[in-house]
Amino acid sequence: MEGVAIVVSLVVVFVKIIVLVVVCRRRNRGGSSTVIPDSRFLTLTMDKFLHDMEREKPIRFTSQQLRIATDNFNNLLGSGGFGTVYKGIFSNGTIVAVKVLYGTSNKRIDEQFMAEVSTIGRVHHFNLVRLFGFCFERQLRALVYEYMGNGSLDKYLFIEKNNLEFEKLHQIALGTARGIAYLHEECQQRIIHYDIKPGNILLDVNFLPKVADFGLAKLCNRENTHITMTGGRGTPGYAAPELWMPFPITHKCDIYSFGMLLFEIIGRRKNLDINLPQSQDWFPRLVWKRFENEELRALTVDCGIEEIHREIAEKMVKVALWCVQYRPEGRPEMSDVVKMLEGSADIRKPFNPFQHMMDGNYPAQSVHASQTCTTHDSDSSVMMTGSSFIQATPIMTKYEIEIASA
């Protein structure tokens, strides 16, 4: 009898527990208490948030993962001085560009790897290509970038010359300027790219420009106005004079390169074309002569620029001439370049940036960046605030290759 009583008691307790659970659930569904659903919702939200934050950091891929994604590196997109780029697709459908690094030595490859990961791996901007992750193994050193559906700008300037309207080219120039301004002025440690050129400006499916290829880039402490160099950098034809001569190096070398890029956008031709007559073989000098003789309208006609875009083109000409001033201090800051291209700042008449080629002397006149334009009252998209600074991390200062010394 005692055994039966115990069993009955346990059954009663079990039934009471079931009833209690059912009642609680009904009450919660009726809205009398929302603690449990809210707790569950917040947990899921936080989990998703933390997962998304983790994805913001560059992911370390294995060589096997990249071989699978790229079909064993069979889909070639292009190659350059620092590596070969392949198209890849991950299992979740994400399309990527996998850049396999190569160099004359492992040390050189490692330098390229650290330069790119330590710079573009820690910044995010609408006009900078995004680094998803990397692979660093004995047999494979690779960088995984977002895929840019329309390739690089040089194709549309030198091969498919008439595929883009001039207004679109102006927007590409403006977006590129914004990306460089972010590197120079919105990061706590200024990033100097050193290799701005059409081949390093990538275009997405909507032709939004993004600055890419940070294999030469260096971080520079903002208080250091000049940096030391161990050798020439950049691409001849785009590299500032001081990069090849015993002059102090500053971030203004990127602005010179951007000016040369602007000339090529205006003319839709390479700046140097030895197949043309000597008076026309170097486009920047031809532009200056036309500007000096007040013949910009004729220049725009020769470049195939429609009358509706003439004012924008003439503005771009003056900005380009300011950017390639021989002395670095004569070049504007990149944020001023953005304002001039936007039309929110008047542009002063530039000085001859090629005077040194004529008389062998430095130009007597030089203008500080703040004097090249007069800013209009506007809500410019490039106004800088302290809250947008990117905080430096210990690894940024640990390796000499990453930090430009004073």
C-alpha positions as a printed NumPy array, in Angstrom:
array([[  0.   ,   0.   ,   0.   ],
       [  2.827,   2.36 ,   0.871],
       [  4.336,   1.82 ,  -2.597],
       [  1.043,   2.655,  -4.264],
       [  0.709,   5.814,  -2.156],
       [  4.185,   6.963,  -3.221],
       [  3.437,   6.388,  -6.892],
       [  0.137,   8.278,  -6.604],
       [  1.905,  11.162,  -4.876],
       [  4.526,  11.35 ,  -7.64 ],
       [  1.838,  11.328, -10.32 ],
       [ -0.001,  14.155,  -8.573],
       [  3.175,  16.22 ,  -8.319],
       [  3.983,  15.584, -11.99 ],
       [  0.464,  16.606, -13.057],
       [  0.721,  19.803, -11.002],
       [  4.021,  20.657, -12.679],
       [  2.494,  20.121, -16.136],
       [ -0.518,  22.289, -15.24 ],
       [  1.764,  25.03 , -13.909],
       [  3.838,  25.061, -17.089],
       [  0.729,  25.209, -19.299],
       [ -0.712,  28.096, -17.293],
       [  2.539,  30.062, -17.468],
       [  2.721,  29.589, -21.208],
       [ -0.864,  30.747, -21.664],
       [ -0.232,  33.798, -19.52 ],
       [  2.845,  34.694, -21.535],
       [  0.922,  34.315, -24.767],
       [ -1.809,  36.528, -23.341],
       [  0.68 ,  39.312, -22.797],
       [  0.715,  39.302, -18.982],
       [  4.482,  38.75 , -19.012],
       [  7.042,  39.318, -21.781],
       [ 10.214,  38.616, -19.867],
       [ 10.993,  35.251, -21.454],
       [ 10.341,  36.28 , -25.094],
       [ 12.303,  39.532, -24.644],
       [ 15.241,  37.725, -23.095],
       [ 15.294,  35.241, -25.939],
       [ 15.044,  38.05 , -28.549],
       [ 17.873,  40.066, -26.981],
       [ 20.106,  37.013, -26.842],
       [ 19.571,  36.222, -30.513],
       [ 20.144,  39.857, -31.463],
       [ 23.317,  40.03 , -29.438],
       [ 24.575,  36.778, -30.933],
       [ 23.991,  38.129, -34.423],
       [ 25.658,  41.427, -33.502],
       [ 28.748,  39.703, -32.142],
       [ 28.89 ,  37.449, -35.205],
       [ 28.7  ,  40.472, -37.505],
       [ 31.392,  42.269, -35.515],
       [ 33.639,  39.239, -35.819],
       [ 33.17 ,  39.313, -39.585],
       [ 34.351,  42.946, -39.668],
       [ 37.866,  41.739, -38.915],
       [ 39.93 ,  40.121, -41.687],
       [ 39.311,  36.364, -41.649],
       [ 42.186,  33.914, -41.811],
       [ 41.486,  31.415, -44.597],
       [ 43.308,  28.169, -45.284],
       [ 44.921,  27.473, -48.631],
       [ 42.445,  24.613, -49.116],
       [ 39.483,  26.972, -48.672],
       [ 40.888,  29.353, -51.276],
       [ 41.683,  26.559, -53.718],
       [ 38.097,  25.348, -53.499],
       [ 36.68 ,  28.873, -53.851],
       [ 38.824,  29.663, -56.912],
       [ 38.477,  26.263, -58.588],
       [ 42.168,  25.633, -57.941],
       [ 43.086,  29.164, -59.119],
       [ 41.751,  28.681, -62.63 ],
       [ 39.674,  31.872, -63.009],
       [ 42.288,  34.551, -63.682],
       [ 41.177,  38.195, -63.324],
       [ 44.528,  39.889, -63.867],
       [ 48.071,  40.327, -62.638],
       [ 50.348,  43.151, -61.581],
       [ 53.633,  43.958, -59.943],
       [ 52.677,  42.399, -56.614],
       [ 50.576,  39.394, -57.448],
       [ 48.033,  37.552, -59.541],
       [ 44.299,  37.968, -58.904],
       [ 41.726,  35.187, -59.262],
       [ 37.958,  35.194, -59.   ],
       [ 36.486,  33.026, -56.269],
       [ 33.051,  32.063, -54.952],
       [ 32.461,  30.852, -51.401],
       [ 29.776,  28.339, -50.461],
       [ 27.473,  31.118, -49.207],
       [ 27.532,  32.74 , -52.649],
       [ 29.954,  35.579, -51.813],
       [ 32.107,  36.47 , -54.823],
       [ 35.667,  37.52 , -54.003],
       [ 38.937,  38.458, -55.652],
       [ 41.876,  36.424, -54.338],
       [ 45.247,  38.105, -54.762],
       [ 48.152,  35.654, -54.592],
       [ 51.314,  37.522, -53.633],
       [ 54.666,  36.963, -55.236],
       [ 58.014,  38.697, -55.087],
       [ 61.741,  38.319, -55.464],
       [ 62.083,  36.936, -51.934],
       [ 59.996,  35.762, -49.01 ],
       [ 60.957,  38.95 , -47.191],
       [ 59.542,  41.072, -50.012],
       [ 56.327,  39.022, -50.079],
       [ 56.002,  39.372, -46.302],
       [ 56.485,  43.142, -46.599],
       [ 53.701,  43.374, -49.177],
       [ 51.462,  41.202, -47.011],
       [ 52.001,  43.294, -43.877],
       [ 51.596,  46.55 , -45.783],
       [ 48.183,  45.568, -47.117],
       [ 46.776,  43.852, -44.026],
       [ 48.001,  46.556, -41.618],
       [ 46.449,  49.362, -43.673],
       [ 43.357,  48.383, -45.643],
       [ 42.599,  45.553, -43.213],
       [ 41.706,  48.045, -40.499],
       [ 39.814,  50.767, -42.348],
       [ 36.374,  50.888, -43.912],
       [ 35.192,  53.52 , -46.367],
       [ 32.775,  53.667, -49.269],
       [ 35.64 ,  54.398, -51.676],
       [ 38.195,  51.887, -50.415],
       [ 38.176,  48.256, -51.491],
       [ 37.314,  45.962, -48.58 ],
       [ 39.656,  43.244, -47.374],
       [ 37.652,  40.171, -46.333],
       [ 40.609,  38.139, -45.168],
       [ 43.943,  36.523, -45.906],
       [ 45.892,  33.293, -46.081],
       [ 49.428,  33.042, -44.737],
       [ 50.956,  29.609, -45.219],
       [ 54.334,  28.385, -46.387],
       [ 53.09 ,  27.674, -49.912],
       [ 50.47 ,  30.421, -50.19 ],
       [ 50.325,  34.055, -49.139],
       [ 47.104,  35.578, -50.387],
       [ 44.671,  38.416, -49.737],
       [ 40.912,  38.071, -50.192],
       [ 39.122,  41.226, -51.366],
       [ 35.589,  42.103, -52.33 ],
       [ 34.952,  41.462, -56.   ],
       [ 34.674,  44.547, -58.22 ],
       [ 32.496,  43.666, -61.183],
       [ 33.723,  46.308, -63.64 ],
       [ 37.453,  45.902, -63.165],
       [ 39.917,  48.776, -63.112],
       [ 39.565,  52.314, -64.422],
       [ 42.413,  52.063, -66.943],
       [ 40.27 ,  49.821, -69.16 ],
       [ 37.702,  52.601, -69.599],
       [ 40.311,  55.296, -70.195],
       [ 42.646,  53.559, -72.649],
       [ 40.727,  50.651, -74.233],
       [ 36.974,  51.186, -74.025],
       [ 37.302,  54.975, -74.207],
       [ 33.719,  55.946, -74.96 ],
       [ 31.866,  53.523, -72.711],
       [ 31.478,  56.033, -69.864],
       [ 29.907,  59.494, -69.979],
       [ 32.161,  62.298, -68.805],
       [ 29.848,  62.992, -65.849],
       [ 30.423,  59.407, -64.694],
       [ 34.181,  59.907, -65.022],
       [ 33.868,  63.058, -62.909],
       [ 32.042,  61.064, -60.231],
       [ 34.76 ,  58.426, -60.354],
       [ 37.405,  61.124, -59.855],
       [ 35.437,  62.606, -56.953],
       [ 34.94 ,  59.244, -55.256],
       [ 38.631,  58.441, -55.626],
       [ 39.521,  61.79 , -54.048],
       [ 37.212,  61.047, -51.119],
       [ 38.879,  57.701, -50.548],
       [ 42.354,  59.242, -50.506],
       [ 41.169,  62.075, -48.247],
       [ 39.941,  59.448, -45.789],
       [ 43.336,  57.737, -45.783],
       [ 45.175,  61.027, -45.248],
       [ 42.918,  62.918, -42.885],
       [ 40.414,  60.694, -41.089],
       [ 42.66 ,  57.914, -39.813],
       [ 44.524,  58.539, -36.579],
       [ 47.623,  57.203, -38.293],
       [ 47.765,  58.691, -41.767],
       [ 47.955,  56.106, -44.55 ],
       [ 50.057,  57.01 , -47.576],
       [ 49.208,  54.877, -50.601],
       [ 52.225,  55.667, -52.843],
       [ 50.748,  54.121, -55.985],
       [ 47.64 ,  56.008, -57.101],
       [ 46.99 ,  55.284, -60.791],
       [ 44.065,  54.129, -63.001],
       [ 45.008,  50.458, -62.622],
       [ 44.56 ,  50.731, -58.845],
       [ 41.106,  52.325, -59.006],
       [ 38.529,  49.528, -59.14 ],
       [ 34.882,  49.903, -60.17 ],
       [ 31.952,  47.932, -58.787],
       [ 28.852,  46.935, -60.746],
       [ 27.52 ,  50.5  , -60.414],
       [ 30.888,  52.042, -61.355],
       [ 31.468,  53.212, -57.798],
       [ 35.247,  53.746, -57.537],
       [ 37.343,  52.151, -54.798],
       [ 41.041,  52.663, -54.182],
       [ 42.878,  49.332, -54.146],
       [ 46.351,  47.745, -54.006],
       [ 48.047,  48.806, -50.792],
       [ 51.239,  46.828, -51.395],
       [ 53.359,  49.975, -51.109],
       [ 51.311,  51.734, -48.438],
       [ 52.75 ,  52.94 , -45.155],
       [ 51.251,  54.129, -41.905],
       [ 52.587,  57.44 , -40.663],
       [ 52.117,  59.029, -37.248],
       [ 50.186,  62.254, -37.782],
       [ 52.699,  64.407, -35.907],
       [ 55.47 ,  63.355, -38.304],
       [ 55.353,  65.811, -41.194],
       [ 58.089,  64.019, -43.167],
       [ 59.104,  60.396, -43.504],
       [ 62.226,  58.589, -44.57 ],
       [ 62.419,  56.338, -47.618],
       [ 64.687,  53.391, -48.294],
       [ 64.17 ,  53.545, -52.06 ],
       [ 61.974,  54.798, -54.853],
       [ 58.281,  53.947, -54.702],
       [ 55.356,  54.215, -57.012],
       [ 54.923,  53.964, -60.764],
       [ 56.951,  56.184, -63.119],
       [ 54.665,  58.725, -64.711],
       [ 52.491,  58.926, -61.604],
       [ 55.083,  59.102, -58.816],
       [ 55.855,  62.564, -57.419],
       [ 59.336,  64.003, -58.143],
       [ 60.353,  63.81 , -54.483],
       [ 59.975,  60.02 , -54.534],
       [ 62.888,  59.777, -56.957],
       [ 65.003,  62.644, -55.616],
       [ 66.601,  63.533, -52.255],
       [ 63.603,  65.585, -51.088],
       [ 61.523,  65.158, -47.892],
       [ 58.576,  62.816, -48.421],
       [ 55.053,  63.658, -47.254],
       [ 51.526,  62.479, -48.   ],
       [ 51.495,  65.088, -50.786],
       [ 53.041,  62.48 , -53.094],
       [ 49.59 ,  60.847, -53.321],
       [ 48.101,  64.181, -54.357],
       [ 50.616,  64.511, -57.202],
       [ 49.682,  61.021, -58.399],
       [ 46.003,  61.895, -58.221],
       [ 46.676,  64.95 , -60.386],
       [ 48.287,  62.744, -63.036],
       [ 45.261,  60.452, -62.797],
       [ 42.978,  63.456, -63.388],
       [ 44.86 ,  64.365, -66.576],
       [ 44.286,  60.865, -67.929],
       [ 40.583,  61.033, -67.06 ],
       [ 40.277,  64.37 , -68.883],
       [ 42.095,  63.2  , -71.998],
       [ 41.054,  59.512, -71.896],
       [ 44.609,  58.775, -72.971],
       [ 47.914,  57.914, -71.352],
       [ 49.773,  61.001, -70.266],
       [ 52.83 ,  59.92 , -72.242],
       [ 52.286,  58.791, -75.838],
       [ 55.483,  58.738, -77.887],
       [ 53.483,  58.033, -81.046],
       [ 52.166,  61.601, -81.03 ],
       [ 54.073,  64.75 , -82.143],
       [ 56.512,  66.082, -79.553],
       [ 54.228,  69.015, -78.738],
       [ 51.467,  66.573, -77.778],
       [ 53.319,  63.513, -76.491],
       [ 53.054,  64.536, -72.814],
       [ 49.462,  65.485, -72.093],
       [ 49.952,  67.446, -68.805],
       [ 52.324,  69.91 , -70.506],
       [ 49.9  ,  70.267, -73.415],
       [ 47.091,  71.012, -70.947],
       [ 49.175,  73.713, -69.268],
       [ 49.922,  75.402, -72.59 ],
       [ 46.241,  75.415, -73.505],
       [ 45.361,  76.751, -70.055],
       [ 48.033,  79.462, -70.231],
       [ 46.781,  80.548, -73.658],
       [ 43.143,  80.477, -72.504],
       [ 42.314,  77.683, -74.939],
       [ 40.539,  75.279, -72.593],
       [ 37.417,  75.227, -74.746],
       [ 39.481,  73.979, -77.684],
       [ 41.13 ,  71.42 , -75.401],
       [ 37.783,  69.995, -74.282],
       [ 36.667,  69.735, -77.925],
       [ 39.869,  67.888, -78.823],
       [ 39.249,  65.501, -75.906],
       [ 35.742,  64.738, -77.115],
       [ 34.078,  66.363, -74.096],
       [ 30.578,  67.623, -74.815],
       [ 29.688,  71.273, -74.259],
       [ 27.347,  70.348, -71.418],
       [ 30.343,  68.996, -69.47 ],
       [ 32.826,  71.749, -70.395],
       [ 32.565,  73.6  , -67.077],
       [ 33.209,  70.433, -65.076],
       [ 36.159,  69.548, -67.331],
       [ 37.743,  72.991, -66.937],
       [ 37.378,  72.688, -63.173],
       [ 39.112,  69.307, -63.286],
       [ 41.931,  70.799, -65.369],
       [ 42.643,  73.476, -62.756],
       [ 42.498,  70.944, -59.923],
       [ 44.921,  68.665, -61.78 ],
       [ 47.367,  71.546, -62.316],
       [ 47.274,  72.36 , -58.605],
       [ 47.811,  68.729, -57.631],
       [ 50.982,  68.328, -59.737],
       [ 52.755,  71.436, -58.48 ],
       [ 56.459,  70.624, -58.344],
       [ 56.929,  71.564, -54.711],
       [ 54.845,  69.446, -52.307],
       [ 53.835,  72.47 , -50.237],
       [ 52.238,  73.97 , -53.344],
       [ 49.765,  71.095, -53.617],
       [ 46.386,  71.223, -51.839],
       [ 45.239,  68.833, -49.154],
       [ 42.999,  66.066, -50.425],
       [ 39.967,  67.396, -48.558],
       [ 40.403,  70.672, -50.483],
       [ 40.598,  68.696, -53.733],
       [ 37.271,  67.073, -52.844],
       [ 35.649,  70.451, -52.225],
       [ 36.971,  71.855, -55.495],
       [ 35.686,  68.869, -57.461],
       [ 32.335,  69.066, -55.675],
       [ 32.009,  72.732, -56.593],
       [ 31.8  ,  73.843, -52.954],
       [ 35.053,  75.813, -53.252],
       [ 36.328,  78.346, -55.771],
       [ 39.596,  77.422, -57.457],
       [ 42.379,  79.969, -57.756],
       [ 44.419,  80.219, -60.921],
       [ 47.23 ,  77.64 , -60.666],
       [ 50.893,  78.394, -61.245],
       [ 52.937,  76.654, -63.91 ],
       [ 53.809,  73.244, -62.404],
       [ 56.347,  72.57 , -65.17 ],
       [ 58.465,  75.708, -64.917],
       [ 61.4  ,  73.668, -63.634],
       [ 61.471,  71.816, -66.94 ],
       [ 61.969,  75.071, -68.797],
       [ 64.636,  76.852, -66.775],
       [ 66.064,  74.142, -64.505],
       [ 65.015,  75.993, -61.354],
       [ 62.308,  75.412, -58.787],
       [ 59.23 ,  77.573, -59.314],
       [ 59.58 ,  80.811, -57.394],
       [ 55.965,  80.795, -56.306],
       [ 54.438,  78.299, -53.945],
       [ 51.056,  78.341, -52.3  ],
       [ 49.984,  76.63 , -49.108],
       [ 47.117,  74.2  , -49.487],
       [ 44.676,  76.493, -47.705],
       [ 45.297,  79.192, -50.326],
       [ 44.434,  77.134, -53.382],
       [ 40.702,  77.43 , -52.88 ],
       [ 38.038,  79.412, -51.07 ],
       [ 35.456,  77.232, -49.37 ],
       [ 31.763,  77.981, -49.718],
       [ 29.379,  77.387, -46.821],
       [ 28.145,  73.857, -47.37 ],
       [ 27.654,  70.559, -45.618],
       [ 30.612,  68.919, -47.287],
       [ 30.719,  65.148, -47.027],
       [ 34.414,  65.276, -46.161],
       [ 34.306,  67.425, -43.05 ],
       [ 36.571,  65.743, -40.498],
       [ 35.61 ,  64.976, -36.92 ],
       [ 37.552,  63.443, -34.094],
       [ 34.921,  60.765, -33.624],
       [ 35.751,  59.29 , -37.018],
       [ 39.388,  58.574, -36.119],
       [ 40.485,  54.969, -36.235],
       [ 42.372,  53.958, -33.122],
       [ 45.875,  52.597, -33.568],
       [ 46.661,  49.139, -32.264],
       [ 49.937,  47.787, -30.824],
       [ 50.593,  45.669, -33.912],
       [ 50.586,  48.838, -36.043],
       [ 53.624,  50.109, -34.211],
       [ 55.417,  46.809, -33.663],
       [ 56.822,  46.272, -37.145],
       [ 58.989,  48.869, -38.81 ],
       [ 57.672,  47.929, -42.231],
       [ 54.26 ,  49.202, -41.228],
       [ 55.249,  52.524, -39.714],
       [ 56.984,  55.277, -41.633],
       [ 59.688,  56.67 , -39.356],
       [ 60.267,  60.359, -38.777]])
